[in-house]
Amino acid sequence: MEDRIIELESRLAHQDHLLQELNDVLTDQQSRLMQLETLCRTLADRLQAIGEMMPATSGGDEPPPHY
């Protein structure tokens, strides 16, 4: 009976350790995800600003003037 309790305690300790490792990985991934979301937002804002600075074209399907 005592061996069985020791085995269960050992398994519980191992599971606690694995749970902590998984939590650490999840926390790290959440931090990286937030960084990527910020970067994506920044790049989208820059792209929009560049697009606003470009002159508007009138009809992209018109033939060049030499035709």
N, C-alpha and C positions, 0 to 999 in steps of 0.2 A: 504494500500500500504506500509506504514512504517513497519507494522508487518511482511510483506513478506520480506522486505529488511533485517530486523533484523534476521529473520529465516535463510535467505541465508548466512548472515555474520556468524551466529553461526555455521552453517554446514561447512562453509569454514574453520573456526578456528579449528573445530573438525578434519576435513580432514588434515589440516596442521599438527596438533598434531600427528595423526596416521601415516602420511607420515614420520615424523621425527623419530617416534618409529621404523618403518620398516627400515629406513635407518640405525639406530643404530644397529638393529639386523643383518642386512646384513653386516655391517662393522665388527661386532664381528665374524660372521661366516666366513668371508673372512680371518680374522686374524687367526682363529683356523684352517682353511683349509691350510693356508700357513705353520703353525706349523706342521701339520700332514704330509704334503708333505716333509718337511725337515726331520722329523723323519723317514718316510718311506725310503727316499733316504739314510739316515745314516744306517738304518738296512740292506738295500740291499747291501750297500758297505761292511758292517761287514760280512754279510753272504758270499759274494763273496771272501773276504779275508780268511775266515775260510775254504772255499772250496778249495782255492789255497794252503793252508797249509797242507791239507790232502793228504796222499800218493795216487797216482793213482793205481787203482786195475786193474788187467788184467782179464777180463771176469768174471762177477759176477755169471755165471751159471755153473762154474766148480764144480765138487764134491769135498768134502774135501779129503785130502791126505790118510786118513785111508780106503777108499773104494777100 
